[in-house]
Amino acid sequence: MAECQAQNKAKLISETRRRFEAEYVTDKPDKYDPRDVKRLQQDDNWVESYLFWRHDVVDETLKMLDESFQWRKEMAVNDLTEYSIPRWLLEIGGIYLHGYDKEGNKLLWIRVKYHIKDHKTILDKKKLIAFWLERYAKRENGKPITVMFDLSETGINSIDMDFVRFIINCFKIYYPKYLSKIVIFDMPWIMNAAFRIVKSWLGPEAVSLLKFTSKNEVQDYVSVEFLPPHMGGTDPFKYSYPPLVDDDFQTPLCENGPIASEDEASSKEDIESDGKDTLETISNEEQTSLLKKINVSEPTSKAEENEKVDSKTKAVKKPLSVFKGPLLHISPAEELYFGSAESGEKKTLIVLTNVTKNVVAFKVRTTAPEKYRVKPSNSSCDPGASVDIIVSPHGGLTVSAQDRFLIMAAEMEQSSGSGPAELTQFWKEVPRNKVMEHRLRCHIVESSKPNTLTLKDGAFNVSDKTSEDMCLQFANSRRESDCSPP
């Protein structure tokens, strides 16, 4: 069934590309930005997002693409930067990205009290919305976003239906499939009639995405840690510019420092991989077999590990959970899996593979630096080599779906050293446009699934350390399979 659906989706994507090129691009090639046309031919997810919003009806999808691409060229979306926006508009803090909702979706804040209806500035305000959405879309391809319409302290002068309609169209036409929900906070009664019009713009299917809230209800959607005090939250965040408000990634605890019980080398035995993500369960028989295959008393050397990895990657099939960046392949592709609090939160791995001919420096940052220890979090990777990064919850703190990790990578010149001092200097000097970035979400494995990758403490009557080591070895082996070239 899944294979049949994938084949049908591939056919729809192919038909959409072929017909858009033949029916829209050929006659008027200057109608669109050529970068968008090129991306349409290369990015399956982008095509699928338009198809999804038009219920896989290709004719309707083509019309939507035409309108969206014309708008993108008119607004020069591909060339928007913070310098395209008037500085005063960035300084006022009326529109910005910050925090996450309870489902882990990024929050786009719109502080309506800072918006005064003015036809002279409306275009710049629309560009600011487009700037943030395009910035987010390029970094978090296809991941939903929650719009926070903060209507507290607003008056009649802030009501601008043209601007509201533009925001609605952004998600209906220009950035389909990105909208998780619109949370409307503290709406004054004077705006009731206006938002009845908004509902008609959204259409019957999207009306359910509107969430009208007060201080009591808003916490159903966003935790207090990401809500400002006037919403009953505890977030100490204060908007300021410059610099741009972003994801607030910071250095994790114990950067490059030892993590208890992990200084010894772990043996990496061949474990048959079925090519699926490490979240999937393994049976008790497979766990028993795993115990027999791993000899924890005989750690192997790094050279022996690398030799085994090299020999294994030649035989395994194409990975299903790898982000293939221009400098690094990163596994997992999107999510880090941790055990629930009931089962005991265990370590997880990020595997980086250098696909260039030069040394690649990398850094790991997180939105919750007090929660995690990362080893290593600032190092380098030789050409063709792989590096295992161990991520460990710290001090019993709870992993949250709102937590994010950022992998930053950049090529180093062959003459550059890779020691701590050289890396520090390198990151000070490397141009921003030379840095590859990739983000990972956190996912908590429910305790109702006892036979998952994360093994409970004391499983099979072995020590906590041994249990964790075996979990890591199993994850290492499967991720090494996932990181093999096609």
N, C-alpha and C positions, 0 to 999 in steps of 0.2 A: 504493500500500500504506500509506504513512505517513498519507495523508489519510483512508483508510478507518479506520485505527486511531484517529485523532484523533476521527472522527465517533462511533465506538463508545464511546470513553471519555467523550465529551460526553453521550451518551445515558445511560450508566451514572451519571454524576454527576447528571444531571437526575432520573433515576428515584429515586436515593438521596435527594435533597432532597425530592422530592414525597412519597415514601412515609414518610420520617421525620416530616415535618410532619403528614401525615394520620393515621399509625398511632401515633405516640408523643407528639407535642407537643400536638395538638388537645385530647385528653381530659384531660391533666395539664400545663397550661402552666407550673405552678410547680415542676415536677420538675427543671428545668434552669435554669442561668443564662441569661437572655435574650441576653446578649452572645455566648455560644457558639452559640445558635440562629441569631442574626443572622450571625455569621461563617460558619457552615455554608452559608448561602444565598449568600454573597459570595465565599468563598475556594475556588476550584477545587482548589488544591494540597492543602488540608486534607482535602477530601472524597476526593481521589485517594489520599492516604496511607492512609486507612482501607480503601478498596477494594483497594489493592495488598496490604495485609496479609491480606486475606480473599479473595485470588485472584479479585477482581471478582465475587464472589457477593454479591448485594445483600442477601439475607436475613441472611447472617452479618455483613455490614457494619453493618446496622441494629442488631443485637444489640450489636455492639461499640461503636457510637456511644452507645447507651443506657447501657451500663455506664460508658463513659468520661465522658460528660457528667454522670452522677450523681456520679461521683467528683470531677470538677472543681468542682461546686457544693458538695459536702460539704467539700472542702479549701479552698474559696474561692480557687481558683488565680488567678483574674483580679485578685484584690486583694492577692496576696502581695507583700510588699516585704521589704527587709532588716530593717525594724522589726517584722515579724511573727515574726521568729526571735529566740530568746533570745540576748543578746549573747555569752554564754560559748560558745555553740555555734559562732558565727562566729569567735570568737577562737581556738578550739582548732585549727582548720585541718584537720578530718577530711574535709571534702567541699568541693571547689572546682574551678573551670575554669582551666586554664592549659596553654598549649603546643599542639602539633599532632603527629599521627603522620606517617608517611612519605607517606601519601596525602593529607595536607592536612586531615584531620579533627580537630576540636577534641577535647582530652582532658578528660574528667571524672574527676578524681582522687578515689578513696575510700581514705583511709588507715585501714585497719581497726584498727590498734593503738589509735587514739583512740576506738574505739567500745566501750563497755561495755554489755552487755545490761541494760536497765532499763525496765520497763514504764511508769515515770513520765515518761520522756523520749522514748519511741519516737515519739509523735505529732509532736513538734517536729523530730525527725530526718527523719521522712518529709516534713514541710513544707519542710525545707531542701533535700532532693532535688528536690521539686516546684518550689521557688523557682528553683534553678539551671537545671533543664530548661526551665521556662516562659520564663525570662529569655533562654536561648539560642534557644529556638524562635521567639520574637518577633523576634530580631535576625537569625537565620540560617535563615529559613523553608525547611524541608525538607532542610537540609544535614546529613549524618550526623555522629554523635559516637562517639568511642571511649572506653569506660569502662576506667579503669586501677584494678583491684583490687590495691592494694599490701598484701600479707599479711605483709610482713617484720615481725619482732618481735611477732607476735601470739600470743595464748594462748587457752586454752579459754574464758575469760571474754568474748572478743571474738566468739565464734560466736553469731550471732543469725539463725536461719533465717527468722523472720518479716520481718526487715528486708531480707534478701537477696531473699526472694520479692516484697516490695514493689518493689524495684528492677527485678526481672525484669518484673513486671506493668507498670511504667511504660513499658517499651519494647514489650511485647506488646500492650497495650491503650490506654494513655493517650497515648503518643507514638510511634505506629507509623511505621515507615520511617526512624526516626532512628538506630537502632543500626547502627554499622559493625562493631564487634567488642567483645568483652570480654577484655582482656588481664589474666590473673591472674598476679601475680608472687610467687615464693617461697612457694608454698603449703606449709604444714607437713603432714606425713603424717597428723596427727590429723584433718585436714579432708577427707581423701579421700572418706570416706563421705558427708559433707555435700554435696560437690560432685557426687556421683553423683545426689543428689536434685535439685540445681540443673539438671542436664542434662535430667531428666524434666520439669521445669517449662518449660524452653525449648522442648521439642518437637524432633522429629528434624530439621526444616529449619533450626532456629536453632542446633543444637549445634555446627555447624561454625564459629560465630562465637566460640566459647570458645577462647582461646589460652593454654595453660599455659606459663609461661616462668620461666627463671632469669636470672641476670645475663648469660649468653651469648645466650640466645634473645630477650630483650626488645628488643635492638637490631635485630632483624629487622623490628620494627613501628614503633619510635620511634627517631629519630636521637639521638645522644648529647647534642646541644645542648638537647634538651627532656627529658632524663632526669637525675634527681638523682644525686649521687655514689654513694649506696648501691646504685644500679642500674648503676653503671659509666659514668654520664653526666658531663657537664661543666656542666649548668645551674646557675648560681649563685643561682637563685631561692630566696628564703626567704619562706614564707607569713607574712603579718601582717594584722591587722585592727584598726582601720579604715585606709584605705578598703577597699571590696570589691575582691577580686582580680578583674581583668577581663582584657581582651585586651592590655593593656599597649601601647596605641597611643601613639606619640610623634611629635614633630615631625621631619620628614625633614631631611636635609642641605640646606644652601643655600636655606633658605626664602625664596621670592620672589626669589632671586638669579638672575643670568643663567646659562644653560646654553650652553656653547660652541657656536657656529655656529647659534644659534637666535634671535638678536636681530633678524635681518632678517625682514621680513614675508614670508609664503609665499603664492603665488598659489593660489587654489582654483578649479580648472576643473571644469566639469560632467563627471562620469564616470558612465556608466550603472550603476545599482545594481540588483542582483537581489534585494535585501532580505534577504540572508543575512549572518551574522556575518563580521567581517573576517578571521577565521581561514582561511576557505576559500581554495583555491588559485586562481591566475590563470595562464592559459597564456602561453607565450612570445610569441605573437602579441599578446595583450592587453597584455603588458608593453611590447612595441615600440610599440603604439598609445599607451600611456600616455606614453612618451617624447616622442612627437610632439605630444601634446595639452598638455604642461606646458612653459611657457617660463620657465625658472628665472632668466633674466637680467632679467625685468621684474616685480619684486615689486609687488603692488598695495597700495593704502592700506587702512587698517582700515575706513574708510567704504565703500570699494568692495567689500571682503570681505563686510561685513555686508549690503550691498545684494544681492550674489549669493546669500548664504545665505537671505535673506528670500524671494527669487524662487524658489529651488529648493525650499524646504520646502512650498510650496503645491502642487507637482506630484507629489511622490514618494508612494509607497504607505505603508501603516501599518508602522511599524518592528517588527522581531522581537526585538531585543535592547536594550530600553530599560526601566529601572526607573522607574516613574511614581510618584514620591513627591508628597506634598502641597505641597511647596515647589519641588522641583527634579525634573526628569527627568534621569536619569543613564544615560549610555551609555559602555561596555557595561553590561549589566544585572548580571552576576555575576562575570566573569573578565577580567583583563588579560592579553593575550598578549605574550610575549617570545620572541625567537629563542633557540635552544639555544646553548651555549658554543661548539660547533663552527662554527656559522654566524655568530657574533658577535651579542651581545645588543643589540638596538636599542631605541630609545625607543618608547613607546606613549602613547596618548591616553586621557584621560577627558574626556568632553564633558558639561558641565552646562548645563541650560536652565531659566531662571527661569519658572515658570508662575503666579506670583502678580502682584499689582498693586503690590507694594512691592519695594524693594531687599532682596536676600537675601545675608547674609554667609555665607561658607563657609570651612572649614578642611579640610586633608587631613592625616591622620595615618597612620603605618605601624607594624607590629610589628617592622620591621627598619630603623630610621632610618639606620644606618650604611651601608646598601646603596644608597639611592636619593636622587636629587635630583628635586625636584618644583617645577615653575614654572607658575603660582603655587600656593603651598600655603596662603595665608591672604589672602583678598581678598573682593570682593563682586561681585554680578551684578545688573544693572539689570532692571527688569520686562520680560519677553518676550525678553530677550537670552540669548545663549549664550556660554560661556567654555570654551576649550580648555585643559586642564591637561596638560602634558608630563611624563611620568614616565620617568626615565633611570637605568639601573643605574650605580653609581658606582665608579670605580677598578678595573674588571675583576672586581668581586665577582659571585658567581653568584646568579641568581634562583632562589628555592626555592618549591615548591608550598605550603610552610607559611607563606609571607609573606602578610600581609593589609594592605589599605588601608581606612581609615575616612573617609567623607565626612560631615562635620558641617555642618548648615545651620540658619539661623534668620533670621526676618524682622526687618528693622531699621525703626525709625520714620523717617518721611520727613525729620524734622528732624535726624536723626543724620548725621554725616559718615561718609565711608568711607575716610579715610586710615589709615595704620598705627596712629597713636595712638588714633583713635576705635575702630578694630576691636579693639585690645587691651582697651580699657575695656569695649566692648560684650560681649566674651566673658567678662569677669569678672562682669558683672552679669546676663546673660541667664539666666532660670530653666531648669533642666534639662528640664522638661516642655515647653518651647517649642522644643527642639532636635531636628531631624530627623537621624537617623543611617542610613547605609547602608554595608554592607561589601562589599569586592571581594576575590576570591581572585586569586592569580597562577597562570598556566598557561604552561608552557614548550613552545614549538613544536619538535618533533623535527627534527633536521637532515636526516632522510631525506626531508623534504618540501621540496625546493629551491625550488619555485615558490610559496611562501607570501607572505603580506603582507610579512614581514620580508625585505628584499632583502640579498644578500650584499655585502660591501664590494667596490667596483670593478666591480660588475655593469654590463654594457653599456659598459665602458671609460670610465666617468665617475668623477669624484672622489668620495671618501668622503662629503664634505659634500653633494654633489649627490644621491648615491644615497639618503642619509638624508632629505634634503628631499623627494625624490619619494615616498619611502615615507610620510612624514608627510602629504604632500598627498593621496595616494591614500586614506590612512586618514581624513583630515579629511573628504574628500568623501563617503566611504561612511558615516561616523558622522553627518554632517549629514543624510544621507538617513534614517538610523536614528532621528534625533531629531525628525523631523517629526511634527506632530499627525496623528491619524487622520483 
